[in-house]
Amino acid sequence: MNDALSFVTGPLFSFSIAVAMLGALRLVAIAIIDIARSMETSGDLKLPWKDILLETTSWMVPLGRIFATRRLFSVASLMFHVTLLVAIVLHQDHILMVKQAVGISWPHIDRYVIHVLTVVCILCVLVLISFRLFKNSGRALSDGMDYFLLLLILAALISGLVASKGINPFSHGTMLIIHALCGNAILVLIPFSRLGHFILYPVLWTASAIAWKFPAGGENGTGGTEIR
C-alpha cells in the first residue's frame, strides 16, 4: 500500500504534471502562432488591446451575464470553477507535492477552508451533471467526454474529502491512492480536453478575438477594427 501510494504521488505525479505543463505550453504556442498569422493576414498590426483585455476579463468573470439565462447552471458553473481552482492550487498537500516534483511552492490556506470549498464544489458538480442529464439544452451541448470529466472530478473531490475525515469506509491509504490517481488523470487530460480552458482561456480568447479582426479596409468598409 505504501509503495503504491509513494508511486502515484511521486513518479506518476511528476510524469502527469510534466504532461500537463508541456501540453499546455504546446497549446499556448499554437495560440500565439495563430495570433501572429491573424495579425499578418489582417495587414494591420494595430489591435485594440484594451478592448480585447476587457472582453476577455468579462468572460473570465461573467458577473454581468450570470443571471441572464439558466441562472442556477450559471451560478453553479462559476462556483465550480472558482472553488475547484482554489482547492487544487492552495491545498497544502498539493503544494508540497509540486515542491517535491519541480522545486517551487507558494502559500496555502487553512484545511477547514479547503474542506468547505470541496463540499461546495461537489454540490456544484452535481448541479452541472443534473443539468446535462435532465435538461434538453444541456443534453444537446454534452457528449461522453463532458460526463466523464465531471465524474472524474467528482471522484477526485469525494475521495480527497473522505480521506481527510475520520469517517472512512475504506482505508486511508486506499482513498488517497484513488484521489491521487484521479488527480493524475485530470492533469494528463488538461492539454487534450476541455480542462485546458482552466489555464489557457485568456490566451485562447485573445487569439479568437484577433482571428475575427477584419483586414484594414476590408469587408466592413470602414478600415477599422471589429471584435466579435
N, C-alpha and C positions, 0 to 999 in steps of 0.2 A: 504493500500500500504506500509506504513512504517513498519507495523507489519510483512508483508510478506518479505520485504527486510531485516529486522533485523533477521528473522528466517533463510533465505538462506545464509546470510553472518555470522551468529552466530552459533547456534546449528548444522545446517545442514553442514556447512563448517567444524566444529570441528569433526563431525562424518565422513565426507568424507576424511579429512586428516588423521584421525586415521586408516581408512580402507586402505588408500594408504600406510601409514608407516608400519602397521602391515603386510600387504600383501607383501610389498617389503622385509621386514625382513624375511618373510617365504621363498621367492624365493632365497634370499641370503643364508639362512641356507641350503636349498636344494642343491644349487650350491656348497657350502663348503663341504657338506656330499659327493656329487658326486666326488669332488676333492680328498677327503680323501680315498674314495673307489678305485678310479683310481690309486692313488699312492700305495695303499696296493696291488692291483692286479698286478701292474707292477713289484713288487718285487724290485724296485729301488727308493729310496727316493730322489735321486739326480735329480733335474729338472733344465733345462736351463732357469732360471727365467729371465735373461737378454733378451734372445730371445723371451720369452713369452711376456715380457713387450713391447719390440719393435714392435712385431707383433700386439699386442692389440692397441698400440698407432697408428700404421699405418692404422688400420681400423677405429679408432675413428676420426682421422684427415686424410682422404684419399686423400691428395693433390696429391700424385703421381699417383693415379688411376682415378682421377676425369674426365680427358679428354680422357680416354682410350675408353670408349663406352658410348653411349647415353648421350652426353655432356650436353645438356640442362636439361635433367632429373637429372643428377648427380649434376650439379651446384644448381638447384632448391632444390634438396633434402638436400644438405649440408646447404644451406642458410636457408631453412625451419627449420632445427634442431637448428641452431645457434640462429636465430632471435626469435624463439618461446621460447627457454630456457631463453634467456636474458630478453625478455619481461615479462615472468612469474616470474622469480626469482628476478629481480631487479626493479620491479614496486613498487612504494611507497605504494599504497593501498594494494597490496598483502602482503607486508612485515608487514604492520600494522595488517592485519587480522591474519597472522601467530603469531605475537606477542601476540595478544589477545587470540589466541587459545592455544598456547603452551609456550608462555613466552620468545621466542627468536626473535632476529632481526638482521639485517645487513644493510650495506649502500645501498642506492638506486641511480638510475641515473635519469637525467632530464626527465620530462614528454614529452618534444618535441622529445627527442631521442627515447623514448618508442613509440610514435606515428609513427615515421619514420620506426622503426623496425616492427611495426604492419602492416603497409602498405606493406612493402617488404614481410613479412610472408604471407599475404593474397595473393599476386601475386604468390608466390611460391606454395601455396596450390592449386591455380587454375591450375598451370602448372602440378602439380602432378596428380590432378584429370583428366585433359585432357589426360595425358599420359596413365592413366589406362583405360580411356574410348575409346580412338581413336587409340591406338597402339596395335597391336596383342600381342606383348610380354608383354605389360602392363596388358591387359585383362587376359592373361594366368596366371599371377602372383597374380591377385587380387581376393578377394572374397567380400561378402557383408559387413563383418566387416571392411575391409580396407576403403570402401567408407563411411561407417557410421562414422568411426573415423575422417576421413578427413573433412566430412561435419560438424561434431560436433565441431571440432577445428575451422573451418571456421566461424561457427555461433558464437562461443565464441569471436573470433577476431573482427568480424564485429560489434557485439553488444557492445563490450567494446570500440571500436573506436567511434562508433556513440554516445554512452552515454557520451563520454568525449568532444564532439563537440557541438557547439551551434545549428547546423542544425540537427534536430532530428524529424523524422515523428511521433514518439511516445513520451510518457512522459519519463523524465529522469529516474524515478523510474522503469518504465516498462523495459527499456533497461538494467538497472543494474540487475534487477531480472533475465532476460534472460541470461545475461552474467554470473551471479553467478551460475545459475542452470547448464549451460553448463560447467563451471569450476568445479563444484562439481562432475558432471558426469564423467569428464575426470579423476579427482582424484580417484574416485571409480573404474574406469576401468583399472587403471595403473597395478595392480597386476594380472589382468585377461585377458590382451590383449597385443598386440604388443607395446603399450605405455610404458610397463615396460622396454623396452630396452633403454629408455632415461636415466635411472638411474642405470640400472643393467648391462649394456653392458660390462664394464670391468670385472666384476666378472664372467658373463656367458661366455665370450670369453676365459678367463683363464681356466674355467672349461672345456670348449670344447677342448682347446689346450692340456690340461693334459690328457683328456679322449682318445685322439688319440696317446698318448705315447705308444710305443711298449714295452712289457716286455723286461728286460735285457736279451740279448742273444736269443731273440725271432725270429719272422719270418724274420726280416731283416738280421739276421745272423751276425750283427756287434756288438751287445751288447750295441750299442749307443742309443741315443735318437733322435726321429724324431717328428717334429711338423708339422701336415698337416693342 
